[in-house]
């Protein structure tokens, strides 16, 4: 879970863009900068647009957690140069 304070500036947006609902596999590239959550164990990572998602060996999963797959949790406005 991404935490924030009461002084954080957050904006709720329409989730019509596919990057909000797509599950990303290891090795695929992040479509946007943001915080991505593993759907099996809820571990979170940050990725810049165009960076590859980590390999399946990134962190351990129990068998019932399935393989590592990522979903965008928070989109950030990072400037990638």
PDB file of N, CA, C and O in Angstrom:
ATOM      1  N   UNK A   1       0.837  -1.181   0.000  1.00  0.00           N
ATOM      2  CA  UNK A   1       0.000   0.000   0.000  1.00  0.00           C
ATOM      3  C   UNK A   1       0.876   1.236   0.000  1.00  0.00           C
ATOM      4  O   UNK A   1       1.837   1.318   0.765  1.00  0.00           O
ATOM      5  N   UNK A   2       0.563   2.166  -0.824  1.00  0.00           N
ATOM      6  CA  UNK A   2       1.281   3.438  -0.835  1.00  0.00           C
ATOM      7  C   UNK A   2       0.678   4.336   0.242  1.00  0.00           C
ATOM      8  O   UNK A   2      -0.533   4.555   0.270  1.00  0.00           O
ATOM      9  N   UNK A   3       1.524   4.849   1.124  1.00  0.00           N
ATOM     10  CA  UNK A   3       1.054   5.737   2.186  1.00  0.00           C
ATOM     11  C   UNK A   3       1.225   7.179   1.766  1.00  0.00           C
ATOM     12  O   UNK A   3       2.076   7.495   0.934  1.00  0.00           O
ATOM     13  N   UNK A   4       0.427   8.047   2.333  1.00  0.00           N
ATOM     14  CA  UNK A   4       0.561   9.478   2.086  1.00  0.00           C
ATOM     15  C   UNK A   4       0.096  10.222   3.325  1.00  0.00           C
ATOM     16  O   UNK A   4      -0.596   9.659   4.173  1.00  0.00           O
ATOM     17  N   UNK A   5       0.472  11.477   3.427  1.00  0.00           N
ATOM     18  CA  UNK A   5       0.068  12.298   4.566  1.00  0.00           C
ATOM     19  C   UNK A   5      -1.097  13.195   4.176  1.00  0.00           C
ATOM     20  O   UNK A   5      -1.450  13.302   3.001  1.00  0.00           O
ATOM     21  N   UNK A   6      -1.680  13.828   5.161  1.00  0.00           N
ATOM     22  CA  UNK A   6      -2.809  14.715   4.870  1.00  0.00           C
ATOM     23  C   UNK A   6      -2.376  15.938   4.070  1.00  0.00           C
ATOM     24  O   UNK A   6      -3.215  16.619   3.480  1.00  0.00           O
ATOM     25  N   UNK A   7      -1.077  16.223   4.041  1.00  0.00           N
ATOM     26  CA  UNK A   7      -0.587  17.360   3.259  1.00  0.00           C
ATOM     27  C   UNK A   7      -0.167  16.954   1.847  1.00  0.00           C
ATOM     28  O   UNK A   7       0.242  17.806   1.058  1.00  0.00           O
ATOM     29  N   UNK A   8      -0.264  15.667   1.520  1.00  0.00           N
ATOM     30  CA  UNK A   8       0.062  15.205   0.170  1.00  0.00           C
ATOM     31  C   UNK A   8      -0.961  15.737  -0.825  1.00  0.00           C
ATOM     32  O   UNK A   8      -2.131  15.933  -0.495  1.00  0.00           O
ATOM     33  N   UNK A   9      -0.503  15.963  -2.027  1.00  0.00           N
ATOM     34  CA  UNK A   9      -1.408  16.412  -3.083  1.00  0.00           C
ATOM     35  C   UNK A   9      -1.712  15.205  -3.960  1.00  0.00           C
ATOM     36  O   UNK A   9      -0.845  14.726  -4.692  1.00  0.00           O
ATOM     37  N   UNK A  10      -2.935  14.721  -3.885  1.00  0.00           N
ATOM     38  CA  UNK A  10      -3.357  13.581  -4.683  1.00  0.00           C
ATOM     39  C   UNK A  10      -4.525  14.005  -5.556  1.00  0.00           C
ATOM     40  O   UNK A  10      -5.350  14.827  -5.157  1.00  0.00           O
ATOM     41  N   UNK A  11      -4.584  13.437  -6.745  1.00  0.00           N
ATOM     42  CA  UNK A  11      -5.675  13.731  -7.662  1.00  0.00           C
ATOM     43  C   UNK A  11      -6.299  12.420  -8.100  1.00  0.00           C
ATOM     44  O   UNK A  11      -5.596  11.524  -8.567  1.00  0.00           O
ATOM     45  N   UNK A  12      -7.586  12.299  -7.959  1.00  0.00           N
ATOM     46  CA  UNK A  12      -8.283  11.111  -8.444  1.00  0.00           C
ATOM     47  C   UNK A  12      -8.587  11.337  -9.918  1.00  0.00           C
ATOM     48  O   UNK A  12      -9.116  12.376 -10.313  1.00  0.00           O
ATOM     49  N   UNK A  13      -8.233  10.323 -10.730  1.00  0.00           N
ATOM     50  CA  UNK A  13      -8.426  10.452 -12.177  1.00  0.00           C
ATOM     51  C   UNK A  13      -9.312   9.330 -12.691  1.00  0.00           C
ATOM     52  O   UNK A  13      -9.517   8.321 -12.017  1.00  0.00           O
ATOM     53  N   UNK A  14      -9.825   9.519 -13.877  1.00  0.00           N
ATOM     54  CA  UNK A  14     -10.613   8.504 -14.555  1.00  0.00           C
ATOM     55  C   UNK A  14      -9.682   7.362 -14.943  1.00  0.00           C
ATOM     56  O   UNK A  14      -8.617   7.596 -15.514  1.00  0.00           O
ATOM     57  N   UNK A  15     -10.071   6.150 -14.641  1.00  0.00           N
ATOM     58  CA  UNK A  15      -9.227   4.984 -14.922  1.00  0.00           C
ATOM     59  C   UNK A  15      -9.474   4.418 -16.315  1.00  0.00           C
ATOM     60  O   UNK A  15      -9.357   3.209 -16.518  1.00  0.00           O
ATOM     61  N   UNK A  16      -9.810   5.265 -17.266  1.00  0.00           N
ATOM     62  CA  UNK A  16     -10.113   4.773 -18.610  1.00  0.00           C
ATOM     63  C   UNK A  16      -8.865   4.384 -19.395  1.00  0.00           C
ATOM     64  O   UNK A  16      -8.965   3.636 -20.368  1.00  0.00           O
ATOM     65  N   UNK A  17      -7.689   4.875 -18.993  1.00  0.00           N
ATOM     66  CA  UNK A  17      -6.456   4.478 -19.681  1.00  0.00           C
ATOM     67  C   UNK A  17      -6.099   3.049 -19.305  1.00  0.00           C
ATOM     68  O   UNK A  17      -6.218   2.657 -18.144  1.00  0.00           O
ATOM     69  N   UNK A  18      -5.666   2.282 -20.279  1.00  0.00           N
ATOM     70  CA  UNK A  18      -5.409   0.857 -20.050  1.00  0.00           C
ATOM     71  C   UNK A  18      -4.286   0.595 -19.058  1.00  0.00           C
ATOM     72  O   UNK A  18      -4.223  -0.490 -18.481  1.00  0.00           O
ATOM     73  N   UNK A  19      -3.391   1.570 -18.844  1.00  0.00           N
ATOM     74  CA  UNK A  19      -2.294   1.307 -17.907  1.00  0.00           C
ATOM     75  C   UNK A  19      -2.798   1.110 -16.477  1.00  0.00           C
ATOM     76  O   UNK A  19      -2.069   0.553 -15.656  1.00  0.00           O
ATOM     77  N   UNK A  20      -4.006   1.540 -16.153  1.00  0.00           N
ATOM     78  CA  UNK A  20      -4.561   1.337 -14.808  1.00  0.00           C
ATOM     79  C   UNK A  20      -5.066  -0.086 -14.600  1.00  0.00           C
ATOM     80  O   UNK A  20      -5.132  -0.546 -13.461  1.00  0.00           O
ATOM     81  N   UNK A  21      -5.421  -0.785 -15.654  1.00  0.00           N
ATOM     82  CA  UNK A  21      -6.052  -2.100 -15.511  1.00  0.00           C
ATOM     83  C   UNK A  21      -5.218  -3.250 -16.062  1.00  0.00           C
ATOM     84  O   UNK A  21      -5.601  -4.411 -15.917  1.00  0.00           O
ATOM     85  N   UNK A  22      -4.098  -2.951 -16.685  1.00  0.00           N
ATOM     86  CA  UNK A  22      -3.255  -3.985 -17.282  1.00  0.00           C
ATOM     87  C   UNK A  22      -2.345  -4.602 -16.235  1.00  0.00           C
ATOM     88  O   UNK A  22      -1.791  -3.898 -15.391  1.00  0.00           O
ATOM     89  N   UNK A  23      -2.189  -5.934 -16.290  1.00  0.00           N
ATOM     90  CA  UNK A  23      -1.207  -6.635 -15.464  1.00  0.00           C
ATOM     91  C   UNK A  23       0.061  -6.782 -16.289  1.00  0.00           C
ATOM     92  O   UNK A  23       0.013  -7.244 -17.429  1.00  0.00           O
ATOM     93  N   UNK A  24       1.195  -6.391 -15.720  1.00  0.00           N
ATOM     94  CA  UNK A  24       2.473  -6.415 -16.428  1.00  0.00           C
ATOM     95  C   UNK A  24       3.330  -7.564 -15.926  1.00  0.00           C
ATOM     96  O   UNK A  24       3.432  -7.802 -14.722  1.00  0.00           O
ATOM     97  N   UNK A  25       3.940  -8.269 -16.859  1.00  0.00           N
ATOM     98  CA  UNK A  25       4.794  -9.413 -16.556  1.00  0.00           C
ATOM     99  C   UNK A  25       6.245  -8.971 -16.413  1.00  0.00           C
ATOM    100  O   UNK A  25       6.616  -7.873 -16.829  1.00  0.00           O
ATOM    101  N   UNK A  26       7.055  -9.831 -15.826  1.00  0.00           N
ATOM    102  CA  UNK A  26       8.494  -9.584 -15.726  1.00  0.00           C
ATOM    103  C   UNK A  26       9.066  -9.335 -17.111  1.00  0.00           C
ATOM    104  O   UNK A  26       8.720 -10.029 -18.067  1.00  0.00           O
ATOM    105  N   UNK A  27       9.946  -8.336 -17.219  1.00  0.00           N
ATOM    106  CA  UNK A  27      10.594  -8.026 -18.484  1.00  0.00           C
ATOM    107  C   UNK A  27       9.834  -7.054 -19.367  1.00  0.00           C
ATOM    108  O   UNK A  27      10.431  -6.436 -20.249  1.00  0.00           O
ATOM    109  N   UNK A  28       8.527  -6.902 -19.155  1.00  0.00           N
ATOM    110  CA  UNK A  28       7.779  -5.905 -19.923  1.00  0.00           C
ATOM    111  C   UNK A  28       8.194  -4.512 -19.457  1.00  0.00           C
ATOM    112  O   UNK A  28       8.778  -4.359 -18.384  1.00  0.00           O
ATOM    113  N   UNK A  29       7.892  -3.508 -20.260  1.00  0.00           N
ATOM    114  CA  UNK A  29       8.296  -2.152 -19.896  1.00  0.00           C
ATOM    115  C   UNK A  29       7.119  -1.368 -19.323  1.00  0.00           C
ATOM    116  O   UNK A  29       5.971  -1.534 -19.736  1.00  0.00           O
ATOM    117  N   UNK A  30       7.440  -0.518 -18.371  1.00  0.00           N
ATOM    118  CA  UNK A  30       6.422   0.316 -17.729  1.00  0.00           C
ATOM    119  C   UNK A  30       5.918   1.365 -18.720  1.00  0.00           C
ATOM    120  O   UNK A  30       6.725   2.064 -19.333  1.00  0.00           O
ATOM    121  N   UNK A  31       4.612   1.484 -18.886  1.00  0.00           N
ATOM    122  CA  UNK A  31       4.074   2.457 -19.834  1.00  0.00           C
ATOM    123  C   UNK A  31       4.125   3.892 -19.314  1.00  0.00           C
ATOM    124  O   UNK A  31       4.182   4.840 -20.098  1.00  0.00           O
ATOM    125  N   UNK A  32       4.103   4.047 -17.992  1.00  0.00           N
ATOM    126  CA  UNK A  32       4.139   5.368 -17.355  1.00  0.00           C
ATOM    127  C   UNK A  32       4.958   5.270 -16.068  1.00  0.00           C
ATOM    128  O   UNK A  32       5.135   4.180 -15.524  1.00  0.00           O
ATOM    129  N   UNK A  33       5.454   6.400 -15.584  1.00  0.00           N
ATOM    130  CA  UNK A  33       6.157   6.444 -14.303  1.00  0.00           C
ATOM    131  C   UNK A  33       5.153   6.211 -13.183  1.00  0.00           C
ATOM    132  O   UNK A  33       4.035   6.725 -13.224  1.00  0.00           O
ATOM    133  N   UNK A  34       5.559   5.436 -12.184  1.00  0.00           N
ATOM    134  CA  UNK A  34       4.638   5.242 -11.077  1.00  0.00           C
ATOM    135  C   UNK A  34       5.087   4.210 -10.073  1.00  0.00           C
ATOM    136  O   UNK A  34       6.198   3.685 -10.130  1.00  0.00           O
ATOM    137  N   UNK A  35       4.184   3.937  -9.148  1.00  0.00           N
ATOM    138  CA  UNK A  35       4.358   2.901  -8.137  1.00  0.00           C
ATOM    139  C   UNK A  35       3.492   1.730  -8.582  1.00  0.00           C
ATOM    140  O   UNK A  35       2.290   1.879  -8.797  1.00  0.00           O
ATOM    141  N   UNK A  36       4.111   0.576  -8.717  1.00  0.00           N
ATOM    142  CA  UNK A  36       3.426  -0.625  -9.181  1.00  0.00           C
ATOM    143  C   UNK A  36       3.376  -1.637  -8.045  1.00  0.00           C
ATOM    144  O   UNK A  36       4.333  -1.768  -7.282  1.00  0.00           O
ATOM    145  N   UNK A  37       2.257  -2.355  -7.931  1.00  0.00           N
ATOM    146  CA  UNK A  37       2.054  -3.324  -6.856  1.00  0.00           C
ATOM    147  C   UNK A  37       2.004  -4.734  -7.423  1.00  0.00           C
ATOM    148  O   UNK A  37       1.326  -4.999  -8.417  1.00  0.00           O
ATOM    149  N   UNK A  38       2.736  -5.636  -6.772  1.00  0.00           N
ATOM    150  CA  UNK A  38       2.681  -7.051  -7.125  1.00  0.00           C
ATOM    151  C   UNK A  38       1.297  -7.578  -6.743  1.00  0.00           C
ATOM    152  O   UNK A  38       0.843  -7.363  -5.619  1.00  0.00           O
ATOM    153  N   UNK A  39       0.640  -8.250  -7.648  1.00  0.00           N
ATOM    154  CA  UNK A  39      -0.718  -8.722  -7.394  1.00  0.00           C
ATOM    155  C   UNK A  39      -0.765  -9.946  -6.496  1.00  0.00           C
ATOM    156  O   UNK A  39      -1.823 -10.278  -5.962  1.00  0.00           O
ATOM    157  N   UNK A  40       0.370 -10.626  -6.319  1.00  0.00           N
ATOM    158  CA  UNK A  40       0.391 -11.802  -5.456  1.00  0.00           C
ATOM    159  C   UNK A  40       0.623 -11.481  -3.997  1.00  0.00           C
ATOM    160  O   UNK A  40      -0.064 -12.014  -3.125  1.00  0.00           O
ATOM    161  N   UNK A  41       1.592 -10.609  -3.717  1.00  0.00           N
ATOM    162  CA  UNK A  41       1.993 -10.360  -2.323  1.00  0.00           C
ATOM    163  C   UNK A  41       1.875  -8.904  -1.900  1.00  0.00           C
ATOM    164  O   UNK A  41       2.116  -8.578  -0.737  1.00  0.00           O
ATOM    165  N   UNK A  42       1.511  -8.031  -2.819  1.00  0.00           N
ATOM    166  CA  UNK A  42       1.314  -6.593  -2.563  1.00  0.00           C
ATOM    167  C   UNK A  42       2.610  -5.815  -2.355  1.00  0.00           C
ATOM    168  O   UNK A  42       2.562  -4.667  -1.912  1.00  0.00           O
ATOM    169  N   UNK A  43       3.760  -6.400  -2.660  1.00  0.00           N
ATOM    170  CA  UNK A  43       5.040  -5.682  -2.644  1.00  0.00           C
ATOM    171  C   UNK A  43       4.954  -4.566  -3.686  1.00  0.00           C
ATOM    172  O   UNK A  43       4.352  -4.751  -4.743  1.00  0.00           O
ATOM    173  N   UNK A  44       5.552  -3.412  -3.394  1.00  0.00           N
ATOM    174  CA  UNK A  44       5.499  -2.295  -4.331  1.00  0.00           C
ATOM    175  C   UNK A  44       6.894  -1.907  -4.810  1.00  0.00           C
ATOM    176  O   UNK A  44       7.878  -2.020  -4.080  1.00  0.00           O
ATOM    177  N   UNK A  45       6.948  -1.449  -6.056  1.00  0.00           N
ATOM    178  CA  UNK A  45       8.190  -0.965  -6.652  1.00  0.00           C
ATOM    179  C   UNK A  45       7.889   0.330  -7.394  1.00  0.00           C
ATOM    180  O   UNK A  45       6.732   0.634  -7.686  1.00  0.00           O
ATOM    181  N   UNK A  46       8.927   1.082  -7.694  1.00  0.00           N
ATOM    182  CA  UNK A  46       8.767   2.250  -8.557  1.00  0.00           C
ATOM    183  C   UNK A  46       9.405   1.940  -9.904  1.00  0.00           C
ATOM    184  O   UNK A  46      10.398   1.217  -9.983  1.00  0.00           O
ATOM    185  N   UNK A  47       8.834   2.485 -10.940  1.00  0.00           N
ATOM    186  CA  UNK A  47       9.379   2.341 -12.281  1.00  0.00           C
ATOM    187  C   UNK A  47       9.194   3.645 -13.024  1.00  0.00           C
ATOM    188  O   UNK A  47       8.164   4.310 -12.901  1.00  0.00           O
ATOM    189  N   UNK A  48      10.212   4.004 -13.801  1.00  0.00           N
ATOM    190  CA  UNK A  48      10.092   5.110 -14.736  1.00  0.00           C
ATOM    191  C   UNK A  48       9.550   4.569 -16.046  1.00  0.00           C
ATOM    192  O   UNK A  48       9.703   3.383 -16.341  1.00  0.00           O
ATOM    193  N   UNK A  49       8.927   5.414 -16.821  1.00  0.00           N
ATOM    194  CA  UNK A  49       8.408   5.015 -18.121  1.00  0.00           C
ATOM    195  C   UNK A  49       9.535   4.413 -18.946  1.00  0.00           C
ATOM    196  O   UNK A  49      10.611   5.000 -19.061  1.00  0.00           O
ATOM    197  N   UNK A  50       9.286   3.241 -19.518  1.00  0.00           N
ATOM    198  CA  UNK A  50      10.267   2.578 -20.360  1.00  0.00           C
ATOM    199  C   UNK A  50      11.186   1.614 -19.640  1.00  0.00           C
ATOM    200  O   UNK A  50      11.895   0.850 -20.294  1.00  0.00           O
ATOM    201  N   UNK A  51      11.199   1.621 -18.316  1.00  0.00           N
ATOM    202  CA  UNK A  51      12.028   0.676 -17.561  1.00  0.00           C
ATOM    203  C   UNK A  51      11.349  -0.687 -17.525  1.00  0.00           C
ATOM    204  O   UNK A  51      10.123  -0.786 -17.488  1.00  0.00           O
ATOM    205  N   UNK A  52      12.163  -1.730 -17.535  1.00  0.00           N
ATOM    206  CA  UNK A  52      11.635  -3.093 -17.491  1.00  0.00           C
ATOM    207  C   UNK A  52      11.219  -3.466 -16.072  1.00  0.00           C
ATOM    208  O   UNK A  52      11.827  -3.032 -15.094  1.00  0.00           O
ATOM    209  N   UNK A  53      10.172  -4.278 -15.984  1.00  0.00           N
ATOM    210  CA  UNK A  53       9.772  -4.820 -14.690  1.00  0.00           C
ATOM    211  C   UNK A  53      10.756  -5.914 -14.293  1.00  0.00           C
ATOM    212  O   UNK A  53      11.282  -6.611 -15.161  1.00  0.00           O
ATOM    213  N   UNK A  54      11.015  -6.079 -12.986  1.00  0.00           N
ATOM    214  CA  UNK A  54      12.030  -7.024 -12.529  1.00  0.00           C
ATOM    215  C   UNK A  54      11.669  -8.479 -12.843  1.00  0.00           C
ATOM    216  O   UNK A  54      10.512  -8.798 -13.117  1.00  0.00           O
ATOM    217  N   UNK A  55      12.686  -9.360 -12.799  1.00  0.00           N
ATOM    218  CA  UNK A  55      12.472 -10.775 -13.102  1.00  0.00           C
ATOM    219  C   UNK A  55      11.665 -11.476 -12.007  1.00  0.00           C
ATOM    220  O   UNK A  55      11.455 -10.927 -10.926  1.00  0.00           O
ATOM    221  N   UNK A  56      11.224 -12.682 -12.304  1.00  0.00           N
ATOM    222  CA  UNK A  56      10.469 -13.475 -11.330  1.00  0.00           C
ATOM    223  C   UNK A  56      11.269 -13.733 -10.055  1.00  0.00           C
ATOM    224  O   UNK A  56      10.686 -13.991  -9.002  1.00  0.00           O
ATOM    225  N   UNK A  57      12.580 -13.667 -10.142  1.00  0.00           N
ATOM    226  CA  UNK A  57      13.434 -13.894  -8.966  1.00  0.00           C
ATOM    227  C   UNK A  57      13.573 -12.639  -8.104  1.00  0.00           C
ATOM    228  O   UNK A  57      14.331 -12.647  -7.134  1.00  0.00           O
ATOM    229  N   UNK A  58      12.863 -11.571  -8.434  1.00  0.00           N
ATOM    230  CA  UNK A  58      12.952 -10.297  -7.710  1.00  0.00           C
ATOM    231  C   UNK A  58      12.655 -10.456  -6.226  1.00  0.00           C
ATOM    232  O   UNK A  58      13.377  -9.911  -5.391  1.00  0.00           O
ATOM    233  N   UNK A  59      11.609 -11.192  -5.886  1.00  0.00           N
ATOM    234  CA  UNK A  59      11.273 -11.467  -4.490  1.00  0.00           C
ATOM    235  C   UNK A  59      10.505 -12.787  -4.431  1.00  0.00           C
ATOM    236  O   UNK A  59       9.828 -13.153  -5.392  1.00  0.00           O
ATOM    237  N   UNK A  60      10.607 -13.509  -3.296  1.00  0.00           N
ATOM    238  CA  UNK A  60       9.982 -14.834  -3.212  1.00  0.00           C
ATOM    239  C   UNK A  60       8.462 -14.754  -3.061  1.00  0.00           C
ATOM    240  O   UNK A  60       7.919 -13.823  -2.466  1.00  0.00           O
ATOM    241  N   UNK A  61       7.809 -15.752  -3.616  1.00  0.00           N
ATOM    242  CA  UNK A  61       6.364 -15.923  -3.473  1.00  0.00           C
ATOM    243  C   UNK A  61       6.074 -17.318  -2.949  1.00  0.00           C
ATOM    244  O   UNK A  61       6.802 -18.266  -3.246  1.00  0.00           O
ATOM    245  N   UNK A  62       5.017 -17.440  -2.173  1.00  0.00           N
ATOM    246  CA  UNK A  62       4.513 -18.762  -1.802  1.00  0.00           C
ATOM    247  C   UNK A  62       3.719 -19.289  -2.998  1.00  0.00           C
ATOM    248  O   UNK A  62       3.248 -18.497  -3.814  1.00  0.00           O
ATOM    249  N   UNK A  63       3.562 -20.605  -3.119  1.00  0.00           N
ATOM    250  CA  UNK A  63       2.847 -21.161  -4.277  1.00  0.00           C
ATOM    251  C   UNK A  63       1.453 -20.564  -4.487  1.00  0.00           C
ATOM    252  O   UNK A  63       1.043 -20.349  -5.628  1.00  0.00           O
ATOM    253  N   UNK A  64       0.725 -20.296  -3.410  1.00  0.00           N
ATOM    254  CA  UNK A  64      -0.634 -19.763  -3.554  1.00  0.00           C
ATOM    255  C   UNK A  64      -0.663 -18.309  -4.041  1.00  0.00           C
ATOM    256  O   UNK A  64      -1.723 -17.800  -4.402  1.00  0.00           O
ATOM    257  N   UNK A  65       0.492 -17.645  -4.053  1.00  0.00           N
ATOM    258  CA  UNK A  65       0.551 -16.260  -4.525  1.00  0.00           C
ATOM    259  C   UNK A  65       0.764 -16.154  -6.033  1.00  0.00           C
ATOM    260  O   UNK A  65       0.750 -15.054  -6.585  1.00  0.00           O
ATOM    261  N   UNK A  66       0.957 -17.267  -6.690  1.00  0.00           N
ATOM    262  CA  UNK A  66       1.150 -17.289  -8.138  1.00  0.00           C
ATOM    263  C   UNK A  66       2.431 -16.556  -8.534  1.00  0.00           C
ATOM    264  O   UNK A  66       3.274 -16.270  -7.684  1.00  0.00           O
ATOM    265  N   UNK A  67       2.573 -16.258  -9.810  1.00  0.00           N
ATOM    266  CA  UNK A  67       3.787 -15.602 -10.286  1.00  0.00           C
ATOM    267  C   UNK A  67       3.711 -14.092 -10.028  1.00  0.00           C
ATOM    268  O   UNK A  67       2.650 -13.561  -9.698  1.00  0.00           O
ATOM    269  N   UNK A  68       4.829 -13.424 -10.179  1.00  0.00           N
ATOM    270  CA  UNK A  68       4.902 -11.987  -9.968  1.00  0.00           C
ATOM    271  C   UNK A  68       4.315 -11.269 -11.180  1.00  0.00           C
ATOM    272  O   UNK A  68       4.774 -11.456 -12.307  1.00  0.00           O
ATOM    273  N   UNK A  69       3.303 -10.450 -10.937  1.00  0.00           N
ATOM    274  CA  UNK A  69       2.689  -9.605 -11.965  1.00  0.00           C
ATOM    275  C   UNK A  69       2.421  -8.246 -11.330  1.00  0.00           C
ATOM    276  O   UNK A  69       2.057  -8.164 -10.157  1.00  0.00           O
ATOM    277  N   UNK A  70       2.599  -7.201 -12.091  1.00  0.00           N
ATOM    278  CA  UNK A  70       2.535  -5.835 -11.568  1.00  0.00           C
ATOM    279  C   UNK A  70       1.346  -5.069 -12.119  1.00  0.00           C
ATOM    280  O   UNK A  70       0.971  -5.238 -13.279  1.00  0.00           O
ATOM    281  N   UNK A  71       0.748  -4.218 -11.272  1.00  0.00           N
ATOM    282  CA  UNK A  71      -0.334  -3.327 -11.695  1.00  0.00           C
ATOM    283  C   UNK A  71      -0.042  -1.930 -11.157  1.00  0.00           C
ATOM    284  O   UNK A  71       0.416  -1.771 -10.025  1.00  0.00           O
ATOM    285  N   UNK A  72      -0.310  -0.930 -11.976  1.00  0.00           N
ATOM    286  CA  UNK A  72      -0.087   0.451 -11.567  1.00  0.00           C
ATOM    287  C   UNK A  72      -0.978   0.796 -10.381  1.00  0.00           C
ATOM    288  O   UNK A  72      -2.190   0.582 -10.422  1.00  0.00           O
ATOM    289  N   UNK A  73      -0.370   1.330  -9.323  1.00  0.00           N
ATOM    290  CA  UNK A  73      -1.087   1.720  -8.113  1.00  0.00           C
ATOM    291  C   UNK A  73      -1.195   3.242  -8.013  1.00  0.00           C
ATOM    292  O   UNK A  73      -2.261   3.778  -7.710  1.00  0.00           O
ATOM    293  N   UNK A  74      -0.082   3.932  -8.271  1.00  0.00           N
ATOM    294  CA  UNK A  74      -0.033   5.392  -8.221  1.00  0.00           C
ATOM    295  C   UNK A  74       0.784   5.874  -9.413  1.00  0.00           C
ATOM    296  O   UNK A  74       1.934   5.468  -9.581  1.00  0.00           O
ATOM    297  N   UNK A  75       0.207   6.721 -10.226  1.00  0.00           N
ATOM    298  CA  UNK A  75       0.976   7.307 -11.329  1.00  0.00           C
ATOM    299  C   UNK A  75       1.699   8.538 -10.797  1.00  0.00           C
ATOM    300  O   UNK A  75       1.109   9.352 -10.087  1.00  0.00           O
ATOM    301  N   UNK A  76       2.973   8.672 -11.139  1.00  0.00           N
ATOM    302  CA  UNK A  76       3.760   9.819 -10.685  1.00  0.00           C
ATOM    303  C   UNK A  76       4.071  10.730 -11.867  1.00  0.00           C
ATOM    304  O   UNK A  76       4.012  10.314 -13.025  1.00  0.00           O
ATOM    305  N   UNK A  77       4.398  11.965 -11.557  1.00  0.00           N
ATOM    306  CA  UNK A  77       4.708  12.914 -12.632  1.00  0.00           C
ATOM    307  C   UNK A  77       6.208  13.139 -12.751  1.00  0.00           C
ATOM    308  O   UNK A  77       6.663  14.263 -12.964  1.00  0.00           O
ATOM    309  N   UNK A  78       6.972  12.059 -12.611  1.00  0.00           N
ATOM    310  CA  UNK A  78       8.428  12.140 -12.736  1.00  0.00           C
ATOM    311  C   UNK A  78       8.807  12.591 -14.141  1.00  0.00           C
ATOM    312  O   UNK A  78       8.115  12.299 -15.116  1.00  0.00           O
ATOM    313  N   UNK A  79       9.898  13.296 -14.216  1.00  0.00           N
ATOM    314  CA  UNK A  79      10.419  13.724 -15.520  1.00  0.00           C
ATOM    315  C   UNK A  79      11.605  12.833 -15.867  1.00  0.00           C
ATOM    316  O   UNK A  79      12.656  12.902 -15.230  1.00  0.00           O
ATOM    317  N   UNK A  80      11.426  12.011 -16.865  1.00  0.00           N
ATOM    318  CA  UNK A  80      12.483  11.098 -17.297  1.00  0.00           C
ATOM    319  C   UNK A  80      13.276  11.792 -18.384  1.00  0.00           C
ATOM    320  O   UNK A  80      12.721  12.207 -19.402  1.00  0.00           O
ATOM    321  N   UNK A  81      14.592  11.919 -18.166  1.00  0.00           N
ATOM    322  CA  UNK A  81      15.427  12.598 -19.162  1.00  0.00           C
ATOM    323  C   UNK A  81      16.328  11.630 -19.878  1.00  0.00           C
ATOM    324  O   UNK A  81      17.098  12.032 -20.750  1.00  0.00           O
TER     325      UNK A  81
END
